[in-house]
Amino acid sequence: MAARDGLGCSTPGCTSPHYTLQAHHVIPDRDDGPTALDNGILLCYWHHRIVDTGPWQYRMIAGMPHVRGPGVVDWTPTRRPVAHAA
């Protein structure tokens, strides 16, 4: 997930450090969502905790995570550039 999306929370504007990240099932396990890379995104502890009650929504479109919520009305890709060592 980090290689695909970068080392940051998938929620726009979140600046939580990488060590707070947790894997989240986009289609929940309770709804028979697979435990697979194409059903997972990285969320910080806080956004993962409120994923079912908070204002942000996440879904996968063509294998890429997308998000929408306050100020982001259209489904928007969450991909962040991954820094590479020089």
All heavy atoms as an XYZ file, in Angstrom:
663
protein
N       0.823     -1.184      0.000
C       0.000      0.000      0.000
C       0.869      1.251      0.000
O       0.559      2.204     -0.686
C      -0.956     -0.013      1.184
C      -2.110     -0.983      1.028
S      -3.272     -0.953      2.421
C      -2.486     -2.135      3.478
N       1.939      1.239      0.804
C       2.820      2.412      0.855
C       3.505      2.631     -0.484
O       3.663      3.771     -0.919
C       3.854      2.251      1.965
N       3.887      1.552     -1.165
C       4.523      1.695     -2.471
C       3.539      2.278     -3.484
O       3.917      3.062     -4.342
C       5.051      0.353     -2.950
N       2.280      1.926     -3.361
C       1.260      2.415     -4.293
C       0.822      3.833     -3.950
O       0.676      4.674     -4.831
C       0.041      1.469     -4.252
C      -1.089      1.879     -5.180
C      -2.366      1.105     -4.916
N      -2.871      1.391     -3.580
C      -3.632      0.558     -2.871
N      -3.964     -0.611     -3.361
N      -4.044      0.885     -1.670
N       0.602      4.110     -2.656
C      -0.059      5.350     -2.238
C       0.848      6.363     -1.559
O       0.457      7.506     -1.367
C      -1.206      5.031     -1.272
C      -2.183      4.026     -1.848
O      -2.344      4.008     -3.082
O      -2.764      3.266     -1.080
N       2.023      5.953     -1.141
C       2.904      6.846     -0.396
C       2.753      6.634      1.099
O       1.830      5.974      1.564
N       3.696      7.189      1.842
C       3.695      7.025      3.302
C       2.961      8.172      3.969
O       3.563      9.050      4.582
C       5.130      6.949      3.828
C       5.759      5.578      3.784
C       7.210      5.647      4.219
C       4.992      4.608      4.650
N       1.664      8.181      3.821
C       0.838      9.199      4.456
C      -0.583      8.705      4.559
O      -0.999      7.795      3.844
N      -1.324      9.314      5.446
C      -2.748      9.005      5.585
C      -3.449      9.362      4.282
O      -3.147     10.376      3.653
C      -3.313      9.813      6.761
S      -5.077      9.573      7.047
N      -4.391      8.528      3.869
C      -5.129      8.757      2.625
C      -6.130      9.898      2.720
O      -6.730     10.274      1.721
C      -5.855      7.472      2.207
O      -4.921      6.483      1.840
N      -6.312     10.459      3.901
C      -7.241     11.569      4.088
C      -6.565     12.881      3.693
O      -5.494     13.199      4.212
C      -7.694     11.637      5.557
O      -8.203     10.357      5.939
C      -8.771     12.688      5.747
N      -7.171     13.641      2.776
C      -6.563     14.899      2.340
C      -6.267     15.840      3.507
O      -7.073     15.989      4.422
C      -7.619     15.506      1.418
C      -8.392     14.333      0.917
C      -8.417     13.366      2.072
N      -5.086     16.432      3.463
C      -4.698     17.410      4.474
C      -4.133     16.825      5.751
O      -3.606     17.555      6.583
N      -4.224     15.521      5.936
C      -3.717     14.906      7.159
C      -2.188     14.868      7.109
O      -1.608     14.455      6.107
C      -4.267     13.497      7.337
S      -3.722     12.719      8.879
N      -1.573     15.290      8.189
C      -0.110     15.314      8.258
C       0.425     14.383      9.354
O       1.554     14.550      9.805
C       0.396     16.747      8.511
O      -0.177     17.217      9.740
C       0.018     17.677      7.373
N      -0.366     13.418      9.743
C       0.091     12.469     10.768
C       1.351     11.760     10.289
O       1.478     11.442      9.104
C      -0.991     11.428     11.052
O      -2.086     12.024     11.680
N       2.281     11.491     11.195
C       3.520     10.816     10.802
C       3.268      9.367     10.376
O       2.287      8.745     10.777
C       4.381     10.881     12.066
C       3.443     11.155     13.181
C       2.245     11.848     12.607
N       4.183      8.850      9.561
C       4.014      7.521      8.980
C       3.841      6.428     10.023
O       3.167      5.438      9.782
C       5.188      7.191      8.053
C       6.493      7.069      8.768
N       6.899      5.902      9.357
C       7.459      7.978      9.004
C       8.074      6.093      9.925
N       8.438      7.352      9.721
N       4.409      6.594     11.206
C       4.303      5.528     12.203
C       2.917      5.435     12.838
O       2.654      4.526     13.608
C       5.386      5.648     13.274
C       5.469      6.982     13.974
C       4.637      7.287     15.029
C       6.405      7.929     13.562
C       4.712      8.518     15.668
C       6.490      9.161     14.199
C       5.645      9.442     15.252
O       5.716     10.662     15.876
N       2.006      6.340     12.520
C       0.634      6.237     13.014
C      -0.279      5.518     12.017
O      -1.454      5.334     12.293
C       0.028      7.620     13.306
O      -0.131      8.334     12.079
C       0.895      8.412     14.266
N       0.258      5.125     10.862
C      -0.579      4.558      9.811
C      -1.034      3.148     10.144
O      -0.300      2.351     10.722
C       0.169      4.560      8.478
C       0.553      5.934      7.946
C       1.318      5.775      6.640
C      -0.654      6.819      7.770
N      -2.267      2.866      9.736
C      -2.864      1.550      9.903
C      -3.523      1.164      8.588
O      -4.031      2.023      7.860
C      -3.919      1.572     11.014
C      -3.380      1.984     12.354
C      -4.464      2.079     13.416
O      -5.660      2.098     13.126
N      -4.038      2.134     14.672
N      -3.517     -0.115      8.280
C      -4.191     -0.607      7.081
C      -5.697     -0.646      7.340
O      -6.144     -1.072      8.396
C      -3.674     -1.984      6.707
N      -6.453     -0.197      6.356
C      -7.916     -0.175      6.464
C      -8.523     -0.921      5.281
O      -8.124     -0.714      4.136
C      -8.417      1.273      6.473
C      -9.900      1.390      6.329
N     -10.773      0.940      7.294
C     -10.662      1.866      5.318
C     -12.013      1.160      6.879
N     -11.967      1.716      5.685
N      -9.486     -1.803      5.576
C     -10.255     -2.473      4.523
C     -11.258     -1.468      3.964
O     -12.130     -0.998      4.702
C     -11.059     -3.653      5.091
C     -10.271     -4.846      5.450
N      -9.614     -4.976      6.658
C     -10.037     -5.994      4.766
C      -9.027     -6.147      6.703
N      -9.258     -6.793      5.571
N     -11.173     -1.132      2.681
C     -12.143     -0.214      2.077
C     -13.529     -0.855      2.106
O     -14.502     -0.236      2.528
C     -11.715      0.181      0.644
C     -12.772      1.044     -0.013
C     -10.376      0.912      0.688
N     -13.628     -2.078      1.630
C     -14.854     -2.863      1.844
C     -14.589     -3.638      3.127
O     -13.696     -4.484      3.182
C     -15.140     -3.828      0.678
C     -15.313     -3.054     -0.630
C     -16.383     -4.683      0.975
C     -15.365     -3.935     -1.856
N     -15.313     -3.332      4.198
C     -14.997     -3.912      5.503
C     -15.015     -5.438      5.517
O     -15.775     -6.076      4.778
C     -16.093     -3.364      6.419
C     -16.595     -2.145      5.733
C     -16.459     -2.422      4.262
N     -14.183     -5.984      6.368
C     -14.138     -7.427      6.585
C     -15.514     -7.942      6.976
O     -15.927     -9.005      6.530
C     -13.098     -7.736      7.668
C     -12.899     -9.215      7.876
O     -12.570     -9.905      6.891
O     -13.071     -9.671      9.022
N     -16.245     -7.167      7.782
C     -17.576     -7.587      8.221
C     -18.559     -7.710      7.052
O     -19.598     -8.354      7.166
C     -18.123     -6.618      9.270
C     -18.422     -5.235      8.731
C     -19.004     -4.312      9.799
N     -19.141     -2.979      9.286
C     -18.272     -1.991      9.484
N     -17.206     -2.195     10.226
N     -18.485     -0.800      8.964
N     -18.239     -7.055      5.910
C     -19.063     -7.149      4.702
C     -18.416     -8.042      3.655
O     -18.668     -7.908      2.463
C     -19.295     -5.752      4.119
C     -20.083     -4.853      5.054
O     -20.851     -5.372      5.884
O     -19.914     -3.620      4.973
N     -17.548     -8.954      4.136
C     -16.838     -9.900      3.284
C     -15.840     -9.248      2.335
O     -15.538     -9.786      1.269
C     -17.813    -10.793      2.500
C     -18.645    -11.657      3.415
O     -18.098    -12.135      4.428
O     -19.848    -11.847      3.133
N     -15.321     -8.081      2.710
C     -14.264     -7.450      1.928
C     -12.985     -8.266      2.054
O     -12.651     -8.737      3.137
N     -12.286     -8.448      0.949
C     -11.073     -9.273      1.001
C      -9.924     -8.570      1.717
O      -9.829     -7.342      1.709
C     -10.731     -9.479     -0.477
C     -11.299     -8.288     -1.166
C     -12.543     -7.934     -0.391
N      -9.075     -9.352      2.341
C      -7.835     -8.830      2.890
C      -6.821     -8.921      1.755
O      -6.178     -9.944      1.550
C      -7.380     -9.637      4.117
O      -8.406     -9.527      5.112
C      -6.077     -9.097      4.687
N      -6.752     -7.846      0.979
C      -5.915     -7.803     -0.211
C      -5.464     -6.369     -0.449
O      -6.134     -5.417     -0.020
C      -6.700     -8.316     -1.418
N      -4.339     -6.216     -1.128
C      -3.818     -4.872     -1.386
C      -4.808     -3.993     -2.143
O      -4.888     -2.794     -1.890
C      -2.505     -4.954     -2.164
C      -1.322     -5.483     -1.373
C      -0.112     -5.639     -2.271
C      -1.016     -4.577     -0.207
N      -5.568     -4.588     -3.063
C      -6.500     -3.761     -3.837
C      -7.794     -3.467     -3.080
O      -8.733     -2.919     -3.641
C      -6.769     -4.377     -5.203
C      -7.423     -5.742     -5.135
O      -7.594     -6.284     -4.018
O      -7.766     -6.275     -6.197
N      -7.835     -3.800     -1.795
C      -8.963     -3.409     -0.933
C      -8.447     -2.684      0.309
O      -9.154     -2.534      1.284
C      -9.787     -4.632     -0.505
C     -11.030     -4.232      0.262
O     -11.712     -3.282     -0.091
N     -11.317     -4.939      1.339
N      -7.205     -2.216      0.257
C      -6.634     -1.580      1.437
C      -6.102     -0.190      1.162
O      -5.623      0.102      0.069
N      -6.224      0.659      2.174
C      -5.616      1.986      2.143
C      -4.950      2.218      3.495
O      -5.243      1.530      4.470
C      -6.636      3.117      1.866
C      -7.729      3.147      2.942
C      -7.229      2.984      0.477
C      -8.661      4.344      2.832
N      -4.075      3.203      3.534
C      -3.427      3.566      4.788
C      -4.120      4.782      5.382
O      -4.336      5.790      4.696
C      -1.947      3.877      4.545
C      -1.108      2.691      4.110
C       0.305      3.139      3.752
C      -1.072      1.634      5.204
N      -4.496      4.657      6.641
C      -5.097      5.766      7.383
C      -4.334      5.933      8.690
O      -3.856      4.954      9.266
C      -6.568      5.474      7.707
C      -7.527      5.363      6.532
C      -8.911      4.946      7.026
C      -7.609      6.671      5.764
N      -4.246      7.160      9.166
C      -3.651      7.383     10.480
C      -4.615      6.826     11.539
O      -5.773      6.521     11.256
C      -3.401      8.874     10.717
S      -4.909      9.851     10.920
N      -4.096      6.707     12.739
C      -4.910      6.170     13.828
C      -6.248      6.913     13.947
O      -7.311      6.302     14.039
C      -4.135      6.241     15.150
C      -5.008      5.944     16.344
C      -5.322      4.641     16.683
C      -5.548      6.977     17.117
C      -6.147      4.362     17.761
C      -6.375      6.703     18.195
C      -6.674      5.401     18.508
O      -7.497      5.131     19.571
N      -6.210      8.243     13.951
C      -7.421      9.040     14.158
C      -8.445      8.812     13.049
O      -9.616      8.544     13.310
C      -7.087     10.519     14.279
C      -8.306     11.367     14.351
C      -8.776     12.222     13.399
C      -9.268     11.417     15.417
N      -9.950     12.800     13.803
C     -10.275     12.322     15.043
C      -9.358     10.777     16.649
C     -11.356     12.607     15.857
C     -10.458     11.064     17.457
C     -11.434     11.975     17.056
N      -8.034      8.918     11.782
C      -8.982      8.747     10.684
C      -9.471      7.298     10.587
O     -10.609      7.058     10.185
C      -8.377      9.238      9.368
C      -8.319     10.725      9.298
N      -7.137     11.427      9.330
C      -9.311     11.660      9.250
C      -7.407     12.725      9.289
N      -8.709     12.883      9.247
N      -8.644      6.349     10.976
C      -9.088      4.953     10.985
C     -10.145      4.744     12.065
O     -11.130      4.028     11.865
C      -7.887      4.031     11.220
C      -8.141      2.624     10.836
N      -7.372      1.602     11.298
C      -9.064      2.049     10.020
C      -7.814      0.463     10.790
N      -8.839      0.711     10.013
N      -9.953      5.417     13.180
C     -10.898      5.282     14.298
C     -12.285      5.819     13.949
O     -13.303      5.293     14.395
C     -10.328      6.026     15.502
C     -11.099      5.846     16.752
C     -10.328      6.399     17.947
N     -11.178      6.353     19.100
C     -11.569      7.413     19.793
N     -11.145      8.602     19.462
N     -12.355      7.284     20.819
N     -12.353      6.890     13.146
C     -13.648      7.514     12.835
C     -14.137      7.193     11.425
O     -15.066      7.841     10.935
C     -13.589      9.050     13.031
C     -12.613      9.703     12.064
C     -13.253      9.396     14.474
C     -12.742     11.218     11.967
N     -13.545      6.183     10.782
C     -13.869      5.915      9.379
C     -15.364      5.641      9.161
O     -15.912      6.015      8.126
C     -12.994      4.766      8.819
C     -13.409      3.429      9.380
C     -12.989      4.769      7.314
N     -16.048      5.041     10.114
C     -17.471      4.739      9.937
C     -18.388      5.893     10.318
O     -19.555      5.907      9.933
C     -17.858      3.496     10.750
C     -17.251      2.228     10.177
O     -17.086      2.147      8.940
O     -16.936      1.319     10.965
N     -17.885      6.867     11.071
C     -18.744      7.960     11.538
C     -18.275      9.330     11.070
O     -19.000     10.305     11.231
C     -18.801      7.983     13.077
O     -17.470      8.157     13.589
C     -19.402      6.698     13.616
N     -17.077      9.407     10.525
C     -16.506     10.688     10.122
C     -17.022     11.157      8.771
O     -17.779     10.461      8.093
N     -16.583     12.331      8.364
C     -17.100     12.922      7.138
C     -16.440     12.392      5.860
O     -16.919     12.672      4.771
C     -16.775     14.399      7.310
C     -15.523     14.403      8.127
C     -15.690     13.232      9.081
N     -15.358     11.605      5.976
C     -14.625     11.147      4.796
C     -15.124      9.789      4.347
O     -15.468      8.943      5.161
C     -13.129     11.072      5.101
C     -12.558     12.422      5.360
C     -12.309     12.972      6.580
C     -12.210     13.405      4.403
N     -11.817     14.244      6.429
C     -11.744     14.537      5.100
C     -12.232     13.455      3.015
C     -11.310     15.697      4.450
C     -11.805     14.600      2.378
C     -11.350     15.702      3.089
N     -15.162      9.602      3.017
C     -15.547      8.318      2.432
C     -14.406      7.861      1.528
O     -13.768      8.677      0.858
C     -16.821      8.454      1.606
C     -18.016      8.880      2.414
C     -19.217      9.114      1.514
O     -19.098      9.657      0.425
N     -20.379      8.687      1.985
N     -14.176      6.567      1.508
C     -13.091      5.989      0.717
C     -13.653      4.866     -0.132
O     -14.554      4.143      0.298
C     -12.008      5.411      1.641
C     -11.538      6.394      2.684
C     -12.150      6.450      3.931
C     -10.496      7.277      2.416
C     -11.735      7.360      4.887
C     -10.080      8.191      3.367
C     -10.703      8.225      4.606
O     -10.296      9.138      5.535
N     -13.124      4.726     -1.348
C     -13.488      3.585     -2.188
C     -12.371      3.333     -3.188
O     -11.521      4.190     -3.417
C     -14.829      3.774     -2.873
C     -14.848      4.731     -4.031
C     -16.231      4.733     -4.638
N     -16.261      5.550     -5.846
C     -17.339      5.771     -6.537
N     -18.480      5.273     -6.151
N     -17.290      6.505     -7.625
N     -12.395      2.150     -3.755
C     -11.412      1.779     -4.761
C     -12.054      1.926     -6.135
O     -13.183      1.498     -6.353
C     -10.952      0.340     -4.552
C     -10.308      0.074     -3.203
S      -8.845      1.039     -2.868
C      -7.628      0.133     -3.780
N     -11.330      2.565     -7.047
C     -11.769      2.707     -8.434
C     -10.619      2.205     -9.300
O      -9.525      2.781     -9.259
C     -12.121      4.166     -8.787
C     -13.247      4.681     -7.883
C     -12.493      4.292    -10.263
C     -13.552      6.161     -8.039
N     -10.868      1.140    -10.035
C      -9.848      0.536    -10.901
C      -8.566      0.242    -10.127
O      -7.470      0.508    -10.601
C      -9.572      1.430    -12.112
N      -8.713     -0.267     -8.908
C      -7.565     -0.659     -8.107
C      -6.819      0.469     -7.429
O      -5.780      0.242     -6.822
N      -7.328      1.693     -7.512
C      -6.682      2.849     -6.876
C      -7.632      3.458     -5.842
O      -8.822      3.640     -6.115
C      -6.332      3.914     -7.913
C      -5.254      3.490     -8.886
S      -3.685      3.102     -8.098
C      -3.261      4.661     -7.389
N      -7.117      3.805     -4.658
C      -7.973      4.406     -3.640
C      -8.375      5.835     -4.007
O      -7.572      6.593     -4.554
C      -7.105      4.396     -2.381
C      -5.719      4.138     -2.826
C      -5.757      3.577     -4.195
N      -9.617      6.144     -3.729
C     -10.173      7.476     -3.944
C     -10.884      7.918     -2.674
O     -11.348      7.096     -1.893
C     -11.167      7.469     -5.108
C     -10.525      7.343     -6.451
N      -9.814      6.234     -6.846
C     -10.479      8.209     -7.483
C      -9.371      6.425     -8.071
N      -9.762      7.619     -8.476
N     -11.008      9.223     -2.494
C     -11.612      9.786     -1.286
C     -12.504     10.962     -1.671
O     -12.287     11.616     -2.691
C     -10.502     10.237     -0.289
C      -9.647     11.334     -0.875
C     -11.087     10.668      1.039
N     -13.497     11.197     -0.841
C     -14.290     12.422     -0.940
C     -14.764     12.787      0.450
O     -14.863     11.950      1.345
C     -15.445     12.300     -1.922
C     -16.591     11.457     -1.464
C     -17.706     11.496     -2.488
N     -18.770     10.605     -2.068
C     -19.831     10.335     -2.776
N     -19.977     10.874     -3.971
N     -20.751      9.531     -2.323
N     -15.035     14.063      0.629
C     -15.445     14.548      1.941
C     -15.518     16.063      1.921
O     -15.650     16.666      0.856
N     -15.365     16.695      3.075
C     -15.475     18.148      3.154
C     -14.493     18.842      2.205
O     -13.286     18.621      2.272
C     -15.118     18.468      4.605
C     -15.338     17.196      5.341
C     -15.055     16.097      4.362
N     -15.016     19.618      1.284
C     -14.183     20.342      0.340
C     -13.693     19.506     -0.826
O     -13.039     20.015     -1.728
N     -13.978     18.212     -0.827
C     -13.583     17.309     -1.918
C     -14.856     16.577     -2.341
O     -15.152     15.492     -1.865
C     -12.498     16.300     -1.460
C     -12.061     15.423     -2.624
C     -11.311     17.024     -0.857
N     -15.625     17.210     -3.229
C     -16.953     16.679     -3.543
C     -16.921     15.530     -4.549
O     -17.798     14.683     -4.552
C     -17.899     17.789     -4.052
C     -18.180     18.787     -2.945
C     -17.324     18.493     -5.268
N     -15.916     15.499     -5.419
C     -15.789     14.409     -6.386
C     -14.812     13.374     -5.854
O     -13.898     13.695     -5.092
C     -15.271     14.939     -7.733
C     -16.264     15.878     -8.399
O     -17.481     15.627     -8.303
O     -15.815     16.866     -9.006
N     -14.983     12.122     -6.269
C     -14.037     11.081     -5.884
C     -12.676     11.456     -6.453
O     -12.525     11.662     -7.646
C     -14.490      9.719     -6.384
C     -15.670      9.186     -5.622
C     -16.961      9.150     -6.048
C     -15.657      8.661     -4.301
N     -17.752      8.610     -5.060
C     -16.980      8.298     -3.982
C     -14.663      8.449     -3.353
C     -17.343      7.730     -2.755
C     -15.010      7.893     -2.136
C     -16.333      7.537     -1.848
N     -11.680     11.573     -5.590
C     -10.347     12.044     -5.947
C      -9.311     10.987     -5.569
O      -9.356     10.456     -4.458
C     -10.042     13.362     -5.183
O     -11.087     14.288     -5.478
C      -8.703     13.935     -5.578
N      -8.364     10.693     -6.467
C      -7.316      9.720     -6.114
C      -6.516     10.190     -4.908
O      -6.276     11.389     -4.733
C      -6.430      9.661     -7.362
C      -7.234     10.267     -8.453
C      -8.206     11.203     -7.810
N      -6.111      9.257     -4.076
C      -5.370      9.605     -2.859
C      -3.866      9.463     -3.031
O      -3.119      9.744     -2.108
C      -5.792      8.689     -1.689
O      -5.436      7.344     -2.009
C      -7.270      8.790     -1.413
N      -3.415      9.045     -4.180
C      -1.989      8.751     -4.399
C      -1.118      9.965     -4.079
O      -1.400     11.074     -4.476
C      -1.759      8.324     -5.834
C      -0.347      7.888     -6.113
C      -0.225      7.397     -7.555
N       1.107      6.917     -7.779
C       1.485      5.662     -7.658
N       0.611      4.761     -7.299
N       2.712      5.292     -7.889
N      -0.051      9.700     -3.329
C       0.963     10.712     -3.017
C       2.282     10.240     -3.592
O       2.562      9.050     -3.580
C       1.123     10.854     -1.503
C      -0.113     11.318     -0.801
C       0.131     11.276      0.689
N      -1.093     11.554      1.399
C      -1.159     12.297      2.459
N      -0.087     12.813      2.981
N      -2.306     12.515      3.059
N       3.109     11.154     -4.054
C       4.405     10.713     -4.584
C       5.260     10.094     -3.481
O       5.258     10.561     -2.341
C       5.043     11.997     -5.112
C       4.190     13.117     -4.644
C       2.901     12.571     -4.129
N       5.958      9.032     -3.830
C       6.856      8.369     -2.892
C       8.257      8.926     -3.130
O       8.746      8.928     -4.258
C       6.838      6.841     -3.092
C       7.810      6.159     -2.168
C       5.426      6.304     -2.900
N       8.895      9.405     -2.077
C      10.249      9.942     -2.200
C      11.227      8.794     -2.413
O      11.148      7.762     -1.746
C      10.612     10.734     -0.946
N      12.138      8.975     -3.321
C      13.164      7.979     -3.603
C      14.518      8.525     -3.206
O      14.795      9.714     -3.362
C      13.166      7.611     -5.085
C      11.892      6.975     -5.540
N      11.594      5.666     -5.278
C      10.821      7.477     -6.216
C      10.402      5.377     -5.789
N       9.906      6.464     -6.358
N      15.363      7.657     -2.713
C      16.725      8.062     -2.350
C      17.512      8.430     -3.600
O      17.345      7.815     -4.650
C      17.432      6.943     -1.593
N      18.344      9.431     -3.503
C      19.125      9.885     -4.663
C      20.342      9.020     -4.869
O      20.840      8.359     -4.047
C      19.554     11.322     -4.460
